[in-house]
Amino acid sequence: MSEAWAERVLLGGERRYTRAQVCAKAGVPLERATTLWRALGFATVADDEVVFTDSDVEALRVTYELISAGVLEPDMATATARLLGQHLSRLAEWQVHVLRDVLAANPQLLDDDRQLTRFVEALLPDLERLQAFVWRRHLAAYAGRALATEDLETRDQVVGFADMVGFTTRTRHADEDELARLIDRFDTTTAEVVADNHGRIVKMLGDEVLFVADHPTHGAEIALALLERAEGDPVLPPLRAGLAYGRVLNRYGDVYGSVVNIASRLTATAKPGTVLTDRGLATALSDSADFTLRTRRPISVRGYNRLHHAVLRRGPGS
């Protein structure tokens, strides 16, 4: 499977245009097109290099029409392109790995370019429909939550981190298959627990997950359930978690602010199998019989000289 074949099939056509040509056909200023191209995560190309297809022309034209109509501000369009590029590049990398596994299991597909082309061309529309369905479901879920709040960007949330204890040491002695199995199990476990308890995964950070929840009890349940699932899983090492509650800035799918920093510091301080919370979350959970909180002496961590915190456990009747 050559690079030329992959580009012809996956891009839906041959590379036909230079930077200037694709901008002229789309009716977009060269400077704006270059900014969007780089925001998508693609390297800047030479003026005389033929790299663009008819699909690039159409995508650029539609984006510029949205900007011209006032639907997207130029800065917002650039930020949106950057976000799409970052997330879709990871999705594309994963899908290529899946395709390689499929081809390895069906080597006869590699013997005939026409057969392989038919296979990929039949697969791509299904993948696109699946991606569109998942996107719409997430869009509907988030829109429902967003319409119920006055401020989309800044609101009270629980921010949590959970990481695998001893991950670095374990990777030194694990082969690639063992490491892949460990990471897959961690990703699967976190996805299930966070979704089941009304949270959202912000991002996976190697051996760590960053998640948010709109309600204090949901955030607490996510952290405790993650530790319990890991304890009963022979593949996973012990986990530790840190939670904080307060005003959080949500920006392009990520979260920012002191609440995020505090949750991170608490995670780094927590012992294996332990969940630490800041004072804000401890106060919010104080009337819940489902949890117990044991206040600890303030600790000094980077950026906070006296960080008040508590150990979170399940209540006696839960």
C-alpha positions in Angstrom: 0.0 0.0 0.0 1.9 3.0 -1.3 1.6 6.6 0.0 0.3 7.7 -3.4 -2.4 5.1 -3.3 -3.4 6.1 0.3 -3.6 9.7 -0.6 -5.7 9.1 -3.8 -8.2 7.0 -1.9 -8.4 8.8 1.4 -8.2 12.3 0.1 -10.8 11.6 -2.6 -8.7 12.9 -5.4 -5.3 13.8 -6.7 -3.2 16.7 -5.3 -3.7 19.4 -8.0 -3.2 22.8 -6.5 -0.6 25.1 -5.0 -1.3 27.4 -2.1 -2.1 30.3 -4.4 -4.3 28.2 -6.7 -6.4 26.7 -3.9 -6.9 30.2 -2.4 -7.9 31.6 -5.7 -10.4 28.9 -6.4 -11.9 29.2 -2.9 -11.9 33.0 -2.9 -9.9 33.2 0.3 -7.0 35.5 1.1 -3.7 33.6 1.2 -2.8 34.8 4.7 -6.2 33.6 6.1 -5.9 30.3 4.4 -2.3 29.8 5.7 -3.4 30.6 9.2 -6.2 28.0 9.1 -4.0 25.4 7.5 -1.4 25.7 10.2 -4.1 25.7 12.9 -5.3 22.4 11.6 -1.8 21.0 12.4 -0.4 20.8 8.9 3.0 22.1 8.0 3.4 25.2 5.9 4.2 24.3 2.3 6.2 26.1 -0.3 4.4 28.4 -2.8 5.1 26.1 -5.7 4.3 22.8 -4.0 1.3 21.0 -5.3 -0.4 19.5 -2.3 -4.1 20.5 -2.3 -7.2 18.7 -3.6 -10.7 19.7 -4.7 -11.8 18.8 -1.2 -9.4 21.3 0.3 -10.9 24.0 -1.9 -14.4 23.1 -0.8 -13.5 23.0 2.9 -11.7 26.3 2.7 -14.6 27.9 0.9 -17.2 26.8 3.4 -15.0 28.0 6.4 -14.5 31.4 4.8 -18.3 31.7 4.1 -19.0 31.1 7.7 -16.5 33.8 8.7 -17.9 36.2 6.1 -21.5 35.6 7.3 -20.5 36.4 10.9 -21.2 32.9 12.1 -17.5 32.5 13.1 -15.2 35.3 14.1 -11.8 35.0 12.6 -10.1 34.2 15.9 -12.9 31.7 16.7 -12.4 30.0 13.3 -8.7 29.6 14.0 -9.3 28.2 17.5 -11.9 25.8 16.1 -9.5 24.6 13.4 -6.8 24.1 16.0 -9.1 22.0 18.2 -10.3 19.9 15.2 -6.8 19.3 14.1 -5.6 18.2 17.5 -8.5 15.8 18.1 -9.0 14.4 14.6 -5.2 13.8 14.2 -5.4 11.4 17.2 -8.5 9.8 15.9 -6.9 9.3 12.4 -3.7 7.8 14.0 -5.8 5.3 15.9 -7.9 4.4 12.8 -4.7 3.7 10.8 -3.5 1.4 13.5 -6.8 -0.4 13.3 -6.6 -0.7 9.6 -3.1 -2.1 9.8 -4.4 -4.8 12.2 -7.2 -5.6 9.8 -4.8 -5.9 6.9 -2.4 -8.0 8.9 -5.3 -10.4 9.6 -6.4 -10.4 6.0 -3.1 -10.3 4.0 -5.0 -11.2 0.7 -6.3 -7.7 0.6 -2.7 -6.4 0.0 -2.3 -8.6 -3.1 -4.7 -6.7 -5.2 -4.9 -2.9 -5.2 -8.4 -2.8 -6.7 -9.7 -5.2 -4.0 -8.0 -3.1 -1.3 -9.4 0.1 -2.8 -13.0 -1.3 -2.8 -12.6 -2.4 0.8 -11.4 1.1 2.0 -13.9 3.0 -0.1 -16.7 0.9 1.4 -15.3 1.4 4.9 -14.8 5.2 4.8 -18.5 6.1 4.5 -19.4 3.9 7.5 -16.7 5.5 9.6 -17.8 9.0 8.6 -21.4 8.1 9.5 -20.4 6.7 12.9 -18.2 9.7 13.7 -21.1 12.0 12.8 -23.5 10.0 15.0 -21.2 10.2 18.0 -20.6 13.9 17.4 -24.3 14.6 17.3 -25.0 12.6 20.4 -22.3 14.5 22.3 -23.5 17.8 20.8 -27.1 17.1 22.0 -25.9 16.0 25.5 -23.7 19.1 25.9 -26.4 21.4 24.5 -28.9 20.2 27.0 -26.5 20.9 29.9 -25.4 24.2 28.4 -28.9 25.6 27.9 -29.6 25.0 31.6 -26.8 27.3 32.7 -26.3 31.0 32.3 -22.6 30.9 31.8 -21.2 28.3 29.3 -17.5 29.0 30.0 -17.3 29.6 33.8 -19.3 27.6 36.3 -19.0 25.5 39.5 -17.6 22.0 38.7 -15.7 19.2 40.3 -12.4 18.6 38.7 -10.6 15.3 39.2 -7.4 13.6 38.4 -6.7 9.9 38.8 -3.4 8.3 37.9 -1.8 4.9 38.0 0.7 4.5 40.9 4.1 3.2 39.8 3.4 3.5 36.1 6.9 4.7 35.2 8.5 1.8 37.0 6.1 -0.7 35.5 6.8 0.5 32.0 10.5 -0.3 32.4 9.8 -4.0 32.8 6.8 -4.3 30.5 7.0 -5.2 26.8 4.9 -3.4 24.2 2.0 -5.8 24.3 1.8 -5.6 28.1 2.0 -1.8 28.0 -0.7 -1.6 25.3 -3.0 -3.9 27.4 -2.5 -1.8 30.5 -3.2 1.5 28.7 -6.3 0.0 27.0 -7.6 -1.3 30.3 -7.1 2.0 32.0 -8.8 3.9 29.2 -11.7 1.5 29.1 -12.2 1.6 32.8 -12.1 5.4 33.1 -14.5 5.8 30.1 -17.0 3.5 31.7 -16.9 4.9 35.2 -16.9 8.6 34.1 -19.8 8.0 31.7 -21.8 5.9 34.2 -21.6 8.7 36.8 -22.5 11.7 34.6 -19.0 13.1 34.2 -16.9 14.0 31.2 -13.4 13.0 30.4 -11.5 16.2 29.5 -8.4 14.3 28.3 -6.2 11.3 28.9 -2.6 12.1 30.0 -0.7 8.9 29.5 -1.0 7.3 33.0 -3.6 9.9 34.2 -7.1 11.0 33.4 -8.6 14.4 33.9 -12.3 14.5 34.3 -15.1 16.9 35.4 -18.5 16.6 36.9 -21.2 19.2 37.4 -22.4 17.8 40.7 -20.2 17.2 43.8 -21.6 13.7 44.4 -21.0 12.7 40.9 -17.4 13.7 41.1 -16.9 11.9 44.4 -18.5 8.8 43.0 -16.3 8.8 39.9 -13.1 9.0 42.0 -14.1 6.2 44.4 -15.4 3.9 41.7 -12.2 4.3 39.7 -10.1 3.2 42.7 -12.4 0.3 43.4 -12.4 -0.9 39.8 -8.6 -0.8 39.8 -8.3 -2.6 43.1 -10.3 -5.5 41.6 -8.6 -5.6 38.3 -5.4 -7.8 38.0 -4.2 -5.8 35.0 -4.3 -2.3 36.6 -2.0 -1.0 39.4 -3.5 0.9 42.3 -4.9 4.4 41.5 -4.9 7.6 43.5 -7.1 10.6 42.9 -7.5 14.3 43.8 -10.7 16.3 43.6 -11.4 20.0 43.9 -14.7 22.0 43.5 -15.3 25.6 42.5 -15.3 27.9 39.5 -13.8 26.4 36.4 -13.1 28.0 33.1 -14.2 25.7 30.2 -12.5 26.7 27.0 -12.5 24.6 23.7 -13.0 21.3 25.6 -10.3 22.0 28.2 -10.6 23.3 31.7 -8.5 26.0 33.5 -8.2 27.7 36.8 -7.0 27.2 40.4 -9.5 24.4 40.9 -7.7 22.4 38.2 -4.3 23.2 39.8 -5.5 22.1 43.3 -6.9 18.8 42.0 -3.6 18.1 40.3 -1.5 18.9 43.4 -3.8 16.7 45.6 -3.4 13.8 43.2 0.4 14.1 43.4 0.1 14.1 47.2 -2.4 11.2 47.6 -1.2 7.8 48.7 -2.1 4.7 46.6 -5.8 3.8 46.9 -6.7 7.2 48.4 -8.9 10.1 47.2 -8.1 13.6 48.5 -10.5 16.5 48.2 -10.1 20.2 48.7 -12.0 22.1 51.3 -14.6 23.3 48.8 -15.7 19.8 47.8 -15.5 18.5 51.4 -18.0 21.3 52.4 -20.3 20.4 49.5 -20.3 16.7 50.5 -20.6 17.3 54.3 -24.4 16.6 54.4 -24.2 13.4 52.3 -24.5 10.1 54.1 -22.9 8.4 51.1 -19.5 9.7 51.9 -17.2 10.3 54.9 -14.5 13.0 55.0 -11.6 13.0 57.4 -9.9 16.4 57.5 -6.1 16.4 57.4 -3.6 19.0 58.4 -2.9 21.6 55.7 0.0 20.7 53.3 2.4 22.8 51.4 2.5 22.2 47.7 3.7 24.2 44.7 1.7 27.4 44.5 -0.1 26.8 47.8 1.5 27.2 51.2 -1.4 25.8 53.3 -3.7 23.7 51.2 -6.6 22.4 53.3 -7.8 19.0 52.3 -9.6 15.8 53.4 -9.6 12.1 52.7 -12.7 10.9 50.9 -14.2 7.5 51.7 -17.6 5.9 51.3 -20.1 6.3 54.1 -20.8 3.4 56.4 -24.2 2.7 54.9 -23.3 3.1 51.2 
